[in-house]
Amino acid sequence: MGTDILGQGFDDISWVGVFEKAPKGEIYWNNVNDDGEIITDEEVNETDKIKLVNDGIFIHQAESCGGGVIYLNKGKFAWIQQE
């Protein structure tokens, strides 16, 4: 890509092994807390859950178990962390 569009510190997504559609209407949330621990649905406030109003892009690297969802939020690209 060459440009950091997500504020995540990467502008090269050659590490991505999986590109899939994140369907419109699905609900996602950042599933990693500030301490780097994976959190469950029950640990996330309902207000922190994001229902996609458009299709997004799920990217993932199976070897490192990391990735997330790129989606449009008010006309700008946004990121949801998914481990």
Secondary structure, DSSP 8 states (H G I E B T S, - for coil): --S--SSSS-S--TT--EEEEE-TT-EE---B-TTS-B--GGGS-GGG-EE-SS-EEEEEETTTTEEEEEEEETTEEEEEE--
